Amino acid sequence: MTESFDCFKAYDVRGRVPDQLNEDVAYRIGQAYAEVIDPGRVVVGHDIRLTSEALKAAMVDGLQASGVDVLDIGLCGTEEIYFATSHLGVGGGIAVTASHNPKDYNGMKFVREGSRPISGDSGLEDIRRLAEQGQGRQANHRGRYEPVSTLSDYVQHLMGYIDVPALKPLSIVCNAGNGGAGRIIDALEGGLPFTFTKVHHQPDGHFPNGVPNPLLEENREATAGVVRAQQADIGVAWDGDFDRCFFFTADGSFVEGYYIVGLLAEAFLAQQGPQRVVHDPRLTWNTQDIVSLAGGEAVASKTGHAFIKERMREVDAIYGGEMSAHHYFRDFAYCDSGMIPWLLVAGLMSQRNESLAALVRAREAAFPCSGEINRRIEDPRALIETVEAHYAPTARRIDYLDGLSIEMNDWRFNLRMSNTEPVVRLNVESRADQALMESRTEELLKFMDR
């Protein structure tokens, strides 16, 4: 009898342990992954959650039973799986992680050869189907298991993004949220001239200071308060598997990820000349303006890591950015990293001798934005149709690349259903008019809050 595994999502596996995800499910996922991807050798690793090692062990058992050789890098962040898969030239990689989900959740993120993403339309549904049916491959020989370490090679790769002798002795508050980022900061620290103040630094799957998700406003003060108290130059916070990083200025102000996208795009284009940059369609004008001024080409993509990575490969983009704090790099196998961005920002601050606030202030004024606003909506399609009917008659441009984007002369918005949560997401921006952006945001929220 076929079971239903509702832990499978659009891009990965995530579910409550043990009712949605447990060791039996993990074993069957390992077998199904082996059957669908046929990787030969696969890199695996796990995050700091209390259930991660047991789930990984069961998944590894399923992989080995299917004849797959397993290289285990142990405790890691998701991007270390991306790096190791590409660096070691193996056929795939699996991270056991639930990132910023509640502590009773766990999950898995998958890649194939070259760290290419595996999502709903590129193999994940096939893995789900086979796992549900319990029809994974049974090999006539058992795959080998080998613990390996790629940490030093990964750290060396990270250091290649910055000019270490040119760095200034910045004071940095770093908040790992009791997730996995702290061990990488410790590994980098000796080669950098920075002074680190470490907040919630030790990995702890009990999450004594709350789930590591700096996008939640209530989680930001833990970083911002220490930045102010220490009179630090910058604050950086990560989610649990540290594939996203978030920035705070010297006065503790949170910097919207949208402006970091523009800042990193500008840095790459200044360094390497005209290139293509991929961005998501939620907030666009600032990125398009920066890339255009630098002689590059801004290319829009649907939101979501699988779409961004695919688009970057298609157009050979040097960098891709999402306003949700995912940053992708061609030299990092087109994958997202939460470590490379803060190193680049620290490098920019050193190179230009400017604060982070100064680096983004002009862009915040030129294109003020609402930040992403989420609402649970009973009938999201009806909401989007109503909003479109209201604004379409006066629109300068309408786009359906990802949800509904409507552009006027001096303001625009994107309204879309989430791929991963039962919510509708709103983003609004204007051309150098904070009051207009705020009034249009309030106007749109009336539709959403009816």
N, C-alpha and C positions, 0 to 999 in steps of 0.2 A: 504494500500500500504506500503510495506517494505521500510524503509529509509536506507541509507548507512552511518554508523558512522565511518569516517576515523580517529577519535581520538583514536581508539583502536590500540595499538602497540603490539610488541612481548611480553612485560612483564607487561604493565600497560596501562593507558589511559593518553594521552597528546594531546592537541590541542589548537588552537587559540580560544579565547573568543570574541564574541559570535558565530562566524560562524561555528566552529567545535565542540565547547563544550559550552553548555548553561544550564539554569535551567531546561528546558524541558528534555534535554538529561540526565542531572544528576538525575532527578526524575525517569526516565525510567531505568537508570543503577541501582538505588537503588532497584527498583522492581525486576529487572532481577537477581541481586546478591542474593536477598532473595529467589528467586525461585530455582536457581542453587545450592547455598551453603546451604540453609536452616539452618542458624546459630542459630536460637532461640534468642540469644543476640549477639549484635555486638558493638565493640568500634569504635568510629569515632573521627576525629580531623582534624584540618586544619592548613596550613602554613600561612605565613605573606602576601600573595598576596591579592590585593585589592578585587578580585572576589571570594576568597576562602570561606568566610562565607556564601555568598548567594548560592553558588553551594552546599556547605555542607548542608544547610538548605533544599534545594530541594531534595537532595539525601536522607536525613533523612526522609523527608515526604514520599518518595517512599518506604523506608524500613518500616516505621510505617504502611503505608497503606497495606503492605504485612504481617502484624502481627508480625514484628520483634521488639524486645525491643532494644532500643538504649542507650548506655552509651557514653556520649560526654565528652572527655577530653579537648576540647577547642583548643587553640593555642598550637601547638606542632611540633616536628620534626617527621619524618617518623619512626625513631627507637622507639619513645615513643609509637606509635601504636603497633609495634612489642612487646614491653615490656608489655603493658597493656593487649593485647590479651592473652598472655601467663600467665601473673601474675593473671589476674582476672578469668581465666579459661572460657572465653566466646567462642562462635562458630566462630568468625571472627573479622576482623578489616579493616577499610578503612581510609587511609590518603588522604585528598584533598590537593594535592601539584603538582607543576611542577618543583620542584628542581631548576636546573640551567638554565631552558629554558627562553627565552625572557619574559619580564614582561606582554605582552599581551596574554601569554599562561597560561593554568592551566591544571590540570589532577588529576588522582587518582591512588593510589597504594593499592593493595588488598592482604589480607591474609585470611586463613581459620583457623580452630581450631588448637591450638598449634603454631600459627604464621607460618604455612606452606604456601609457596608462591602459588599464583594463577597466572598462565601464560597461553600462547596460547594453550598448550597441556594439561592443568590441570584445565580447567573450564572457562578461559577468553573468548574463542571463543563462548562458550555456552551463557555466559552473553551478549556478543555482539549480538548474533543472536536474543535472546529474547528482548533485548533493542531496536534493530532495528525494530522488529515486533510489539513492544508495547504490548507484551503479558505477562508482568510480573504478578505475583500472586496478586489477590485481596482477602484479608482475610476477614472473617466475624467479626473479632475484630481488633482494632487498637493497634499496639505495643506501649509500654510505652517509655517515654523519660526521661532520668535522667542525669544531669550534674554531673561528678565525677572528682576527682583529683587523679592521680597516681604519681604526681611529686616527693613527698618525698620518696616514695618507690623506684622509678626509681633512684633517686640520691643516696639512700642508696645502691642500687645494684651496681651502678658505683663505689662507694667508696670501694666495696669489692674486686676490682681487684688490689688494691695497698696497700702497707704497709705504712700507713700514718706517723707513728713515724720515719720511716727511710728516709722520703723525705727530700731533701735539699731545702733551700729557693731560688728556681730558679726564675729568671726573665723571664716572658713569654709574648710575644706579641701575642694577639689573635684577629683575624679578622673574624668577623661573616658575613661580606659582606652585612650587613643590613638584614640578614636572621634570622633564628630562634635560632642559637647557643648561642647568647648572654645571653638569660634568663637562660640557663643551666649553663653557666660559673658563672653567678651571684649566682645561687643556690648552686654550688659547692664551691665557693670561701671561705666561712667562715670556711670550714673544711680542708683547704689546706694551706701550708706554703708559697705558691707562691705569687709573686708580678705580677699582671696582668697589662699590658698596652693594653687598649681596643680600637680597630680600627673598624670603621663602625659598632658600637656595637648595636645600637638601631634598632629593627625590623622596616622596612619601605618598604611596597610593591611598592612604587614608584621607588625603587632601585636608589637613587640619585648618587651612586658611581658605577653604572654599575651592570650588572647581576652577582650574586655571583657564579662565576665559576673559582676557582684558577688554573684549568688546562690551562686556556688561559694565555699565557705568558704576555700579556699586563696587566693582573690583578695582577700579582705577586709582582710588585714593591710596591704596597700599603702596603704590609706586610713586604717585605724585607727591604724597606727604613727605616721603624720604628724600625725594629730589629737592624739595624746598628746604627741609631741615639740614641737609648736607650742603646746600648751595651748589649742587652738582651742575655740570654742563648739560646733561641729557639723561633721560630715563628710558629704559627699554624693558618691555615685558613680553612674555611669550605665552602661547597656549601649551597644553600638556605635551604634545609631541613636537613642539617648537617648529612647525612648518609655517607659522605666521608670527610676525613680531610687530609690536606696537610702540609708538614713540611719544615721549613727553618732553616739552621744552623746559628750559631752566626754571621757569616759574610754575612748573607742574601742569601746564596746559596739555591736554591730549591733542595730538595731531591726527586729523582724519587721514586714513590710508590713501585717499584720492590724491592728496598733495605729495605724498611720498612717491607715488607712481610717477608723477610729473618730475619730481626731483631726480629720481634714478634714471628716468629716460633722458633727461637733460645731461646727466653725468656721462652716460654711455655715449651719447652722440657727440659731446664735446671731446671725448677721449678718442673715439674711433671713427668719427665722420658720419655722413648720412647713412642711416640704417632704417630698417623697418622696426616698429614697436607695436606690439599687440596690446589692446586694452579691452576691458569689458564695456558694455553699452549703458551702464547705469549712470555714470557721470563721465563726461567725455570732453567738454570744451577746453578745460585746462590742459589735458594731455595733448589734444590735437594742436592747440596753439603752440605749446612748447616744442613739440616734434616738428611742426611746420617751420618755426623760426630757426631751428637747427638744420633745416634742409632734409629732414627725414620724412618717413611716411608712416602715418598712424593707421593701423588696421584694426577694425572692430571685430570682436569675436563674441559668441554666446558666453554667458557666465558659466564658470565651472572649470575645474582643472583639466578634465579630459578635452574639453573644447579648446581651451587656451593653448594647451600643449600641441594639439593637432594643428591648429592655425599657425602657431609659431614655426612648426616644421614646414608647413606648406609654403610660407613666405620667407623662410630663413630669417626670422626676427632675432635681433640680438637680445631683446628683453621683452617680457610681458608682465603686465601688472593688473591686479584687480583691486578695487577700492576696499575690499574685505581683508586686505593685508596679505594676500598671496602674491608673491613676486617670483617670476620665472626667468631663468637665465640659459641662454644658448650653450654656454660653456659648462653648464651643470646638467647636461643631457636634457635640456629644455624643461627641467623640473623646477619645482618651487622650493625655496629655502627660506628659513627664518633667521639664519645666521649671516648670510651674505649681505642682506640689506643694511643691518646696523653697522657692519664694517664699512660699507660704502658711504653711509651717512657720516660716520666719524671721519672718514677720509676726506669727504667734501668740507666738513667743518674745519678740518686742519688746513686743507689746501686753500680755501677762501678766507680763512681766519674770520669766520662768521658763526654766530650762534645758529642753532636749528630754527629758532623763531625767525631770525632774519632771513634764513634760506627759504622759508615758506610764506612769510608775511605778505609779500607782494602778490603771490598767486592766490592766497586766501581772499585778498581784497579784490583781485581781478575776476575771480569766479567763486563767489561765496556759495556754499552748498548746505543742504539740510542735514547731511549725514543720513544713514539708512534708518528708516522708520518702519517697524514691523507691526502688523495687525493680524490677528486671527479673524478670518472672514468666512462665513458659512458658505457663500456662493461666490468664489473669487472671479469666475468667468463673467458672471452678471455684473459685478462691480466694474471690471475692466471695460466691458461693453458700454456701461453707463457713462464712465469717465470719457471714453473715446467719443461718444455721441455728443457730449457737452463741449469738448475742446476742439474736435476735428474741424468744424467750420472756419475757425480762425487760425488754424495751424499753418505754419510755414513748411513743416515737414513732419511726416508720420513714418515710423519705422517699426517693424515687427520682428527684428532679429532676435530679440529676447524679451518677451512680454510686449508692452506698449511703450514706445518712446515718442513723445510729442514735443516738437520744437517750435517756439515762437521766435520773434526777433531778438528779444532780450531775456528770455528765460526758457527753460526746458525741464522735462521730467521723464522719469522712467518708472513704470508700474509693472511688477512682474510677480508671478507665483514662484515661491521658492522650490528648488529641486530637491531639497533635503528636509524641509519642515512644512507643516500645514499653515503657512502664513503667506500674506501678500507683503511685498517690500516696496517702499516708495523712496525715491531719491529726486531731489529738486535742486537746480542750480540756476544762477542768473549771471548776467554780464555786469559785474561791478556795482551791483545794487542789492545790498543786504536786506533792506526793507522789502523790496519786491520779492526776493526769494522767500522771506519769512511769511509774507501775506499769501503768496501762492501755495506755500506748504500748508498753511492753515485752511485755505480754501479746499485743497485736495483731501485733507484729513476729515473734513465734514462729510465727504462722500464715503470715506472708509469707516467712519464712526457712527453711521446711521443705524 
